[in-house]
């Protein structure tokens, strides 16, 4: 599986936006070679995702089949509160060169839910 990453076309340096996505795995040889899996094998995709401030985040992994079709995003879950590490499991269903990318966004609904649980007494 190949990782698709955002880089500056002029410098080749990774772009860091408001929500950086770093340390994406699986990679082999710092991304020189694709990670390998057999058909039906579950592969864990993980990344470090964070942002400034305290607003909640969401992250997902998007698989691209050997034919170039993008599968629906698979939501990632935070691994250990406060570690900024996110993970999801994906499974290739056919032979070929698959690729994936990790997407992240600010999640205002999760942020509202988090604040509501703190502010509204349970009853």
N, C-alpha and C positions, 0 to 999 in steps of 0.2 A: 504494500500500500504506500502510495506517495502522499506526502503532506503538501498541501497548497498553502503558501504563506504570502503575506503582503510585504513587498519590498519596494523601496524606491527604485525606479527604473534607471536613474542616473548614477546612483552610488552603490546599489546592491545592498544597502544597509536596511535592516528591518524597520518598518514604520511603527511608531508607537503613538496610538491615538489616545483618546480619553479613556478607553478601556483596553489596556494592553493584554495581549494573549501571548504568553511566553512558555517556553519549556514544553512544547507539544510532544507527546509520545503516543505511539511507538515510533522511534527512529533508530536507524542502524548507522553507525559511523558518522554521527553528526548530520545525518540526512543524505550522506553520499549514496547509500543503497536503500532500496525499499525494504520495509519490514515484510515478513512473509507469514502466511497462514494458509491452512488447507481449507477447502470448501466445507462450510458448516462449523468451523472453529470460531469460538467467541474471542474477540480481540478487545482489550480495554484501551480506550482512547482517553488520554488525560491531558490537562493543560493548567497552567497557572493563569488565572484571570482575576483582575482587580481593577479598582478605580479609585480616584481620590474621593474623599468624603465618606459618608456612611450609607448612601443609598444602596438598595438591594440590586443584585445582578441576576441575569439569566444567561445560560450558555447552552449551546447545542453543537453536536457533530453532524455534518452532512456528508454522506457517502456518495461517491460517484462510481457507477458501474463501469466495467471495461468498455461498454458501448457509449459512454458519456452521459448516461441518464443520471440525474441527481435524485436520490431517494429522499423521502420526507425527513426533515431534521429530527434527530433523536436527542431529547432533552438530557442535559448533563446534570449531575447532582454534586453538590459541594461535598468534598471529602474532608471531614474534620473541620468544625467551625473555626473560623479565623485563620485558616491556613492558606486560603486563596487558591486551593487546588480543586479542580472539577474533573469529573470522570463519567464516562458512559461506556456501555458495552455494545459492540456492533458485530455482525456476522456476515462475512461474504458468502453469497449463495451460488456462485459460479466461478470457474477458473478465469484468470485474466489479471490484468493490471488495474487494480482498484486504486482510488485516491480518496482523500477526505480533507475536510477543512473544519476548523472550529470557529463558530460565530459567538459573539457575546453582545449583550445589550443591557441598558438600564431597565429594571423591571419595576415600574411604579405601582403595579397591583400588589406584588410581593412586599414592597416597602410599606404600602398602606396597611396590608394585613399584619405585618410585624408591629407597626405602631399601634394599631387597633387592639392587638392582644395585650399590649402593655398598658394602654390608657383606659380600656373598658374593663371594669372589674368583672371577674367571672362569677356567675351566679347560679 
